[in-house]
Each structure stands twice: as structure tokens, then as C-alpha cells.
């Protein structure tokens, strides 16, 4: 494959071009099983439109790469899983995508996520690539570049769960479509729980904003999450992403 910008030869389809310093892959779709991972590279929607005047989703697919492993049991499994995730991470990093969509085995996705610093979105669908193409074609959400710590504000500065509660808040605040997280008052009159800190994002309102509930023992805190969504439908997509983030971080 040649670079889509300067026509220099690329070692693999979708690679970042080291000649003109331009990315050829805008998004990655990762389909992860415990023994096999398929990486599909997607071009930008604007690029395909500029080239031929159309926005055919299939033309956004640049190619795919498959990485395999032989799962280990017992004490060798963590090392084998880490190596597998490392190979997947290396393949994604060489593309330098703006975002990664992942579906499949959670243990593999969690391990890969630790290898990367890209915006990461969960996708659950029998045809994940087509689902992502439709999702990208229908969205027009602003991206917020503000660091997570700077998105947290409001008159209530105390979070239940201390450092663990703050980690959950930061996980949500790190989402690129979250503008601000506003902690609410703490209600200590709830039903007790022995499950430790738990977090959940509730249904979006008509403006696309959501609520994040933190539970720790008998304490409950409702936190307002302001998103870049403009309606309930887009807010629901962000809500699903945020709950997947919390699940991957083991807060659910």
C-alpha cells in the first residue's frame, strides 16, 4: 500500500507515513478472542469523500491484520496474555489512529488497553466493523481535549470512596466526549453493601447529559456528567461507552 498523502510505499496497510509524517488510519476496530485478534484499519470519512466525491463506508476499510497466540494455563498465563496484548498494541501504535473500537473477550481488551493511550470505545455487535462504520457516519460530536482532572468541578469537592472514587471519576472524565463532571452531595442513608466501590452511568436526558452513581457501602453519590451530545440518542451512546470504561476498570 502507498501513503494516501504522498504516495510513499508503506510496509503494511494503514501504517503511519514516516516520510510525510501523516497518518493513514483514523480508527482501528479490534475484534479480540482469547487466541486471536483481528485489527481492521479505517480511513477518515473526509478523506474518502475528498478523493472520489462519495462517502461509501466500504471504501474506508484499508485492510486488516490478524494476530494469534496459544493461550497458557496456570502461572504462565499472565506472561502469555501480556505478550499477546503487547503484539496487538504494537500493531495499533504503528498506525497512530485517533481512536480504537474494541469488541470481544474482556480480559484481552483490558490487557490491550493498558498498552495504549488512545481513546478506547467498546462495541458489541455481530458485525463490529460495519457497526463502527455506521456509528462514525452518524456521529458529529465535539471532542474535548481537556485533561480529566480539569473537567471535575462544582461546589461539592468530597467524593465517596476517597482515592478509589476519584479513580472512577477520572475514568469517566477521560472520555473525549465528556465536558465536565460535577460531583453531587453524598447520601449516607442507602442500603449497605459489601461489594466495595461501584459506579454506574444512568440513562441520558433529553440534552444528552448523564448521571454517574457512586456507591460505597451505605453511601451513594450522584454526579452530573456534561457531554458533547446534543440529544438523548447520542447521549445513550456515550452512556454505553462510559459504562464499558467502568466495567473494564472493574467498577461494575
Secondary structure by P-SEA (a helix, b strand, c coil): ccccccccccccccccccccccccccbbbbbccccbbbbbbbccaaaaaaaccccccccccccbbbbbbbcccccaaaaaaaaaaaaaaaaaaaacccbbbbbccaaaaaaaaaacccbbbbbbcccaaaaaaaaaaacbbbbbcccccccccccccccccaaaaaaaaaaaaacccccbbbbcccccccccccccbbbbbcccccccbbbbbbbcccbbbbbbbbcccccaaaaaaaaaaaaaaaaaaccc
